[in-house]
Amino acid sequence: MPKGYLAFILHAHLPFVRHPEHDSFLEERWLYEAITETYIPLIKAADKLIAEDVPFKLTISISPSLLVMLEDKLLTERYIAHLSKLIELTDKELDRTMHDPHFHYLAGMYKQLFTEAMDIFVNRCNGRLSSLFGLLHKSSKVELITTTATHAVMPLFSSQPSALKAQLKTGLEYFEDVFGFRPQGLWLPECGYCPGLEEFLNNEGIKYFFLESHGLENAGTTPFYSVYTPLYTPSGVAAFGRDRGSTKEVWSAQEGFPGDPDYREFYRDIGHDLDFEYVKPYIADNIRADTGIKYYRITGPTAWKEPYYPDRAKEKAALHAGDFLHKRASHIEHLDSVMSTSPVIVAPFDAELFGHWWFEGPQWLDFVIRKAAFDQDSLELITLSEYLDRHPVHQASVPSTSTWGHMGYFETWLNDKTDYIYPQLRECCHRMEELALKFGTGKVSALKRRVLNQCVRELLLAQSSDWPFIIYNATAAEYADRRARDHIARFHYLAEALDSDSINEEYLAAIEEMDNIFPKADYKHFLDKSD
């Protein structure tokens, strides 16, 4: 019997970015990069573990906005075209580097990576990567969960219960449509929590969620076992807290494993290094962008970077996996000596860290899983639904309002750069409630129903936590600002068309084509405003 448990939760999420009005669009590459560098490598690693009968448990959260993109035919076709170009580029790189053995070897490595991705995406799942995630769930080794529809920071809308319900119901219904089951767990966007939110989760059948550590530590009644057992909230939904130590070692580029000098350097890409005319056919909008072909290692805090050696990086991933597991096992040994119930270390991460930001991340995770299975007996990997089944009795209390991120109390999403967004969102939500009440109690024409449901889509898209996050971090701030403003403007245009009975069906169809998220979005979710 293990003395405790370790639970990995990988949260796969991207904002809904789809621009059919353009032949190519730079920000759509966020999805393509994540598929190639994170989602497919994680699926490959899990498949191999299952084929080799390695015991493990892993939780993957797939956001509804990401899931919609994975299911979208246009984006699927564009991803295949994108991957085809990358394979063509690696062929050119193999020619260009033929007189440099090491760089020629690296070009071959990327040719293999992209070719395998194409084979998996086209031949194995026929463009539906969600089907492979579904198979992992059916294996019972991986538990799939989800988050809210467009990743809205829920406490920032707590004064409008209909907004919370629409985010939850729309996201959960879409997840269930794709995978055929209702998940037991929910990743609260940005770990954003305020007391009372668990009632909405309970009403949707959710059994557990995650918080940043101080959300549990500062609960109404101090947790007797800190973050190493869950708290049951008043509604009966379990709240698990993040373990700072185990996650910081993994996500911190400065203090954690990903900053090791032997790992691949993310910021050196041939899309920026090579002649522009050479890479121009393989980037979007004539703007320099990453191709995913990176030949250098981190090296150190210097502008001079040395070539990347995959074998050295793999050795480091194995060493770091052993170090990580040794610390967790030692921690479990200590916790077991002072606790009367089995402890669980909860390690939640953004999935895109593994492979995209930290190229060796999937390799590292594979080593951790194998070492946990065969090199120690102190801890066992587990999903949190299974942990609750095995250990159903825990302390009850009310967690504290909190988020993860800078300062831990919403600063990343609500600040002097983004505070203009939220009054407009509250106004939109209030107007949506009025429209639902006005049209929802009687017979509604098919055309007006289309407008009402498109109003819901625009409001949900405007509520995404990604826009304020991007604005705050100044990474693609102009694009994020435009997205928030455009969805709000489209919402009001459609609402005004309903109020004045002047619907332009051609314009409506254009908006429906651009913002086609959640085909079954339902304005009636805004009818009931009660808690």
C-alpha positions in Angstrom: 0.0 0.0 0.0 1.3 3.5 -0.9 1.8 6.0 1.9 0.3 8.8 -0.2 -0.5 10.0 -3.7 0.7 12.3 -6.4 -1.9 13.8 -8.8 -0.8 15.4 -12.0 -3.4 17.7 -13.7 -2.6 19.1 -17.1 -4.8 21.9 -18.2 -5.0 22.2 -22.0 -6.5 25.5 -22.9 -6.3 28.1 -25.7 -8.6 31.0 -26.5 -10.9 30.6 -29.4 -9.0 32.0 -32.4 -10.5 31.4 -35.8 -10.4 33.9 -38.7 -12.1 32.5 -41.8 -12.1 36.1 -43.2 -8.3 35.8 -43.7 -6.4 33.2 -45.8 -3.9 32.9 -43.0 -3.8 34.5 -39.5 -0.8 34.7 -37.2 -2.6 34.0 -34.0 -4.1 30.8 -35.3 -0.6 29.4 -35.0 -1.1 29.2 -31.3 -3.3 26.2 -31.9 -1.1 24.6 -34.5 2.0 24.9 -32.3 0.2 23.4 -29.3 -1.1 20.5 -31.4 2.4 19.7 -32.8 4.5 20.4 -29.7 2.2 19.5 -26.8 -1.0 17.6 -27.5 0.4 15.0 -29.9 3.5 14.4 -27.9 1.5 13.9 -24.7 -0.9 11.5 -26.5 2.1 9.6 -27.9 3.7 9.3 -24.5 0.4 8.1 -22.9 -0.2 5.6 -25.7 3.3 4.1 -25.2 2.8 3.8 -21.4 -0.5 2.0 -21.9 1.0 -0.3 -24.6 3.9 -1.2 -22.3 1.5 -1.8 -19.4 3.1 0.8 -17.2 0.7 1.6 -14.3 -0.1 5.3 -14.1 -2.9 7.8 -13.6 -3.1 11.3 -15.2 -5.8 14.0 -15.4 -6.1 16.1 -18.5 -8.4 19.1 -18.5 -9.5 20.2 -22.0 -11.2 23.6 -22.2 -14.4 23.8 -24.3 -12.9 26.7 -26.4 -9.9 24.5 -27.3 -12.2 21.5 -27.9 -14.3 23.6 -30.4 -11.1 24.4 -32.3 -10.0 20.8 -32.3 -13.4 19.8 -33.8 -13.5 22.7 -36.4 -13.1 21.6 -40.0 -11.6 24.8 -41.2 -8.9 24.8 -38.5 -8.3 21.1 -39.1 -7.6 21.8 -42.8 -5.4 24.8 -42.0 -3.4 22.8 -39.5 -2.7 20.0 -42.1 -1.6 22.7 -44.6 0.6 24.3 -41.9 2.2 20.9 -41.0 2.7 20.2 -44.7 4.7 23.5 -45.0 6.8 22.6 -42.0 7.7 19.2 -43.5 8.6 21.0 -46.7 10.7 23.5 -44.7 12.6 20.6 -43.0 13.4 19.1 -46.4 14.9 22.5 -47.3 16.8 22.5 -44.0 18.2 19.1 -44.6 19.6 20.4 -47.9 20.9 23.7 -46.3 22.6 21.9 -43.4 24.0 18.9 -45.4 27.6 20.0 -44.7 27.1 20.5 -41.0 26.5 17.1 -39.5 25.0 18.2 -36.2 22.6 20.8 -37.6 21.7 18.3 -40.3 20.9 15.7 -37.6 18.7 18.3 -35.8 16.9 19.1 -39.1 16.2 15.4 -39.4 14.8 15.3 -35.9 12.3 17.9 -36.8 11.4 16.2 -40.1 10.6 13.1 -38.1 8.6 15.1 -35.4 6.5 16.8 -38.0 6.0 13.7 -40.2 4.9 11.6 -37.2 2.5 14.4 -36.2 1.0 14.4 -39.7 0.6 10.6 -39.6 -1.2 10.7 -36.2 -3.4 13.6 -37.1 -4.4 12.5 -40.6 -4.2 8.7 -40.6 -4.9 7.7 -37.1 -7.6 10.1 -36.0 -8.8 11.6 -39.3 -8.2 15.1 -38.1 -10.1 14.6 -34.8 -7.5 14.8 -32.1 -10.4 14.8 -29.5 -11.1 11.1 -30.4 -7.6 10.2 -29.2 -8.1 12.0 -25.9 -11.4 10.1 -25.7 -9.6 6.8 -26.1 -7.2 7.7 -23.3 -10.1 8.4 -21.0 -11.6 5.0 -21.9 -8.3 3.3 -21.0 -9.0 4.4 -17.4 -5.4 5.6 -17.1 -6.4 9.2 -18.0 -9.3 11.1 -16.6 -10.6 13.9 -18.8 -12.2 17.0 -17.1 -12.9 20.5 -18.4 -13.4 24.1 -17.5 -16.0 26.8 -18.2 -17.0 27.7 -21.8 -14.5 30.4 -22.6 -12.4 30.4 -19.5 -14.0 33.4 -17.8 -12.6 34.3 -14.3 -15.8 33.3 -12.5 -15.6 35.4 -9.3 -15.4 38.6 -11.5 -19.0 37.7 -12.6 -20.3 36.5 -9.3 -22.8 39.4 -9.1 -24.6 38.0 -12.2 -25.5 34.4 -11.5 -26.8 34.0 -15.1 -23.3 34.6 -16.4 -21.9 31.9 -14.2 -24.6 29.5 -15.2 -24.1 30.2 -18.9 -20.4 29.7 -18.7 -20.7 26.4 -16.9 -23.7 24.9 -18.7 -22.5 25.8 -22.2 -19.0 24.4 -21.6 -20.1 21.2 -19.9 -22.8 20.6 -22.5 -20.3 20.9 -25.3 -17.8 18.7 -23.6 -20.5 16.1 -23.1 -21.6 16.3 -26.7 -18.0 15.6 -27.9 -17.0 12.9 -25.3 -20.3 11.4 -24.3 -20.0 11.9 -20.5 -20.1 14.6 -17.9 -16.8 15.2 -16.2 -16.5 14.8 -12.4 -13.9 17.6 -12.0 -13.7 21.2 -13.1 -10.6 23.4 -13.6 -11.8 26.8 -12.3 -10.3 29.3 -14.9 -7.1 30.8 -13.4 -8.0 28.9 -10.2 -10.4 31.8 -9.6 -12.7 31.2 -6.6 -15.0 33.0 -4.3 -17.3 31.6 -1.6 -20.6 30.4 -3.1 -19.2 29.4 -6.4 -19.2 25.8 -5.4 -23.1 25.8 -5.4 -23.0 26.4 -9.1 -20.6 23.5 -9.6 -22.7 21.2 -7.4 -25.8 22.0 -9.5 -23.9 20.8 -12.6 -22.8 17.5 -11.0 -19.1 18.6 -10.4 -17.4 16.6 -7.6 -14.1 18.5 -7.2 -12.1 21.6 -8.3 -8.7 23.1 -7.8 -7.4 26.2 -6.0 -4.2 28.0 -5.5 -2.6 27.0 -2.2 -3.6 30.1 -0.3 -7.2 29.6 -1.3 -7.2 26.5 1.0 -4.7 27.7 3.6 -6.8 30.8 4.3 -10.1 28.9 4.5 -12.7 29.8 7.1 -11.5 27.0 9.3 -7.8 26.4 8.9 -7.2 23.1 7.2 -5.6 20.6 9.6 -3.5 19.0 6.8 -2.8 22.2 4.7 -3.2 21.4 1.0 -2.5 17.7 1.4 -6.1 16.7 1.7 -9.1 18.4 0.2 -11.7 20.5 2.0 -15.4 19.8 1.4 -17.2 23.0 0.7 -20.7 23.6 2.1 -22.3 22.2 -1.1 -20.2 19.0 -0.7 -17.9 19.7 -3.7 -14.3 19.0 -2.8 -11.6 21.7 -3.1 -8.0 20.6 -3.7 -5.1 23.0 -3.2 -1.9 23.3 -5.4 1.4 22.2 -3.9 3.8 25.1 -4.4 7.0 23.1 -4.1 6.2 20.5 -6.7 4.9 22.9 -9.3 7.5 25.6 -8.9 10.2 23.1 -9.8 8.5 22.5 -13.1 7.1 25.8 -14.3 9.8 28.2 -13.2 12.4 28.9 -15.9 14.6 30.6 -13.3 14.4 28.3 -10.3 13.0 25.1 -11.9 14.1 22.4 -14.3 13.1 24.1 -17.6 15.9 26.6 -17.2 18.7 24.0 -17.4 21.4 25.0 -19.9 21.1 21.6 -21.8 17.4 22.1 -22.6 16.3 23.5 -25.9 16.2 27.3 -26.1 12.6 28.4 -26.9 13.5 31.9 -28.1 15.9 30.9 -30.9 14.0 29.8 -34.0 14.9 29.8 -37.6 11.8 31.9 -38.3 13.8 34.7 -36.7 17.4 33.6 -37.4 17.4 32.9 -41.1 17.0 35.1 -44.1 13.5 36.5 -44.3 13.0 35.5 -48.0 13.9 32.0 -47.1 11.4 31.6 -44.3 8.7 33.9 -45.7 6.7 31.0 -47.4 6.4 29.3 -44.0 5.1 32.1 -41.8 1.9 34.1 -41.7 1.1 37.6 -42.8 4.7 38.3 -43.9 5.7 38.7 -40.2 8.6 36.8 -38.7 7.2 34.0 -36.5 8.4 30.8 -34.9 8.4 27.7 -37.1 9.2 25.3 -34.2 12.6 24.5 -35.7 15.1 25.5 -33.0 18.7 24.4 -33.1 20.1 25.9 -29.9 20.2 25.1 -26.2 19.6 27.5 -23.3 23.3 27.6 -22.6 23.0 30.2 -19.9 22.1 33.8 -19.3 24.0 34.9 -22.4 23.0 36.1 -25.9 25.5 33.5 -27.3 23.8 30.1 -27.6 25.4 26.8 -28.2 23.9 24.0 -30.3 21.2 21.7 -28.9 22.1 18.1 -28.1 18.9 16.0 -27.7 20.7 13.1 -26.0 22.1 15.4 -23.3 18.7 17.0 -22.8 17.2 13.5 -22.4 19.7 12.6 -19.8 18.9 15.8 -17.9 15.2 15.0 -18.2 15.8 11.6 -16.6 17.9 13.2 -13.8 15.3 15.9 -13.1 12.5 13.3 -13.1 14.4 11.3 -10.5 15.1 14.4 -8.4 11.5 15.5 -8.6 10.2 12.0 -7.6 12.7 11.6 -4.8 11.5 14.9 -3.2 7.9 14.0 -3.6 8.4 10.5 -2.1 10.3 12.0 0.8 7.6 14.5 1.4 5.0 11.8 1.3 7.0 9.8 3.9 7.0 12.8 6.2 3.3 13.6 5.7 2.4 10.0 6.3 4.2 10.1 9.7 2.1 13.1 10.9 -1.3 12.5 9.2 -4.1 10.1 10.1 -5.3 9.9 6.4 -3.4 9.4 3.2 -1.9 12.6 1.8 -2.2 13.7 -1.8 0.2 16.1 -3.5 -1.7 18.0 -6.2 0.4 19.2 -9.1 -1.6 21.2 -11.7 0.0 22.7 -14.7 -0.8 24.4 -18.0 -0.5 21.5 -20.5 1.3 23.8 -23.0 4.3 24.0 -20.7 5.0 20.4 -21.7 6.5 20.4 -25.1 5.7 23.9 -26.3 7.5 26.0 -23.7 9.6 23.2 -22.3 10.4 21.0 -25.2 11.6 18.1 -23.0 8.5 18.3 -20.8 6.7 15.2 -22.2 9.9 13.3 -21.9 10.4 14.4 -18.3 6.8 13.4 -17.5 7.3 10.0 -19.0 10.4 9.4 -16.9 8.5 10.5 -13.7 5.7 8.1 -14.5 8.0 5.2 -15.1 10.1 5.9 -12.0 7.0 6.2 -9.9 5.8 2.8 -11.2 9.1 0.9 -10.8 11.7 2.8 -8.7 9.8 3.5 -5.4 6.9 2.4 -3.3 6.1 5.5 -1.2 3.6 7.1 -3.4 1.2 6.2 -6.2 -0.1 8.3 -9.1 -3.8 8.9 -8.9 -6.7 10.9 -10.2 -8.6 13.0 -7.8 -11.9 11.4 -8.4 -10.2 8.1 -7.5 -8.7 9.6 -4.4 -12.1 10.8 -3.2 -13.5 7.3 -3.9 -10.7 5.7 -1.7 -10.7 8.4 0.9 -14.2 10.0 1.2 -14.0 11.6 4.7 -12.4 15.0 4.9 -12.6 18.3 6.8 -15.3 20.8 5.8 -14.8 24.5 5.5 -15.2 27.5 3.1 -12.1 28.3 1.0 -11.0 31.9 0.6 -11.3 34.1 -2.4 -8.2 33.6 -4.5 -6.6 33.0 -7.9 -3.2 31.9 -9.0 -0.9 34.2 -10.9 0.8 37.4 -9.8 -0.1 38.3 -6.2 -2.9 35.7 -6.1 -6.0 37.9 -6.0 -7.1 38.7 -9.6 -4.3 41.3 -10.3 -3.4 39.6 -13.6 -6.9 39.9 -15.0 -8.3 43.0 -13.3 -5.9 46.0 -13.3 -5.4 49.4 -14.7 -4.7 48.0 -18.1 -7.9 45.9 -18.3 -10.5 47.5 -15.9 -12.3 49.1 -18.9 -13.5 45.6 -20.0 -15.6 44.5 -17.0 -18.2 47.3 -16.8 -19.0 46.6 -20.4 -19.3 42.9 -19.8 -21.7 43.5 -16.9 -23.8 45.7 -19.2 -23.8 43.0 -21.9 -24.8 40.4 -19.4 -27.7 42.6 -18.0 -28.9 43.2 -21.5 -28.7 39.5 -22.3 -30.9 38.7 -19.3 -33.4 41.3 -20.6 -33.4 39.8 -24.1 -33.8 36.3 -22.7 -36.7 37.4 -20.6 -38.3 39.3 -23.4 -38.1 36.5 -26.0 -37.8 33.4 -23.9 -41.4 33.2 -22.5 -43.2 33.1 -25.9 -42.8 31.7 -29.4 -39.6 32.9 -31.0 -39.0 32.8 -34.8 -36.0 30.7 -36.0 -34.3 33.9 -37.2 -34.6 35.7 -33.8 -33.5 32.5 -32.1 -30.3 32.6 -34.2 -29.7 36.2 -33.2 -30.3 35.4 -29.5 -27.9 32.5 -29.5 -25.3 34.5 -31.4 -25.6 37.1 -28.7 -24.7 34.4 -26.2 -21.6 33.4 -28.2 -20.4 37.0 -28.5 -20.9 37.5 -24.7 -19.1 34.3 -23.8 -16.2 35.1 -26.1 -15.9 38.6 -24.7 -15.7 37.1 -21.2 -12.6 35.0 -21.9 -9.8 35.4 -19.3 -7.3 35.3 -22.1 -7.9 38.8 -23.4 -7.1 40.6 -20.1 -4.2 38.2 -19.5 -2.6 38.9 -22.9 -3.2 42.7 -22.4 -1.6 42.6 -19.0 1.4 40.7 -20.2 1.7 42.8 -23.3 2.4 39.8 -25.6 -0.3 40.4 -28.3 -2.1 43.2 -26.5 -3.5 45.0 -29.5 -5.0 41.7 -30.8 -6.5 40.9 -27.4 -7.9 44.4 -26.9 -9.5 44.2 -30.4 -11.0 40.8 -29.7 -12.7 42.0 -26.5 -14.0 45.2 -28.1 -15.2 43.4 -31.3 -17.2 40.8 -29.4 -18.8 43.5 -27.2 -19.6 45.5 -30.3 -21.1 42.6 -32.1 -23.2 41.7 -29.1 -24.7 45.2 -29.0 -25.3 45.3 -32.7 -27.2 42.0 -32.6 -29.1 43.1 -29.4 -30.1 46.4 -31.1 -31.3 44.5 -34.2 -33.5 42.4 -31.9 -34.9 45.3 -30.0 -35.6 47.3 -33.2 -36.8 44.3 -35.2 -34.3 45.1 -37.9 -32.2 42.0 -38.4 -29.8 41.9 -41.3 -29.7 38.2 -42.1 -26.6 38.5 -44.3 -24.6 40.2 -41.6 -25.9 37.7 -39.0 -24.7 34.9 -41.2 -21.3 36.5 -41.5 -21.0 36.8 -37.7 -22.1 33.2 -37.3 -19.4 32.1 -39.6 -16.7 34.1 -37.9 -17.7 33.3 -34.3 -19.1 29.8 -34.7 -18.2 28.6 -31.2 -20.7 26.2 -29.5 -23.2 25.3 -32.1 -25.8 24.6 -29.4 -25.4 27.8 -27.5 -28.7 28.5 -25.8 -30.0 32.0 -24.8 -32.4 30.3 -22.3 -29.4 29.7 -19.9 -29.9 33.4 -19.1 -33.6 33.1 -18.1 -33.0 31.8 -14.6 -31.1 34.3 -12.5 -31.6 32.6 -9.2 -28.8 31.2 -7.1 
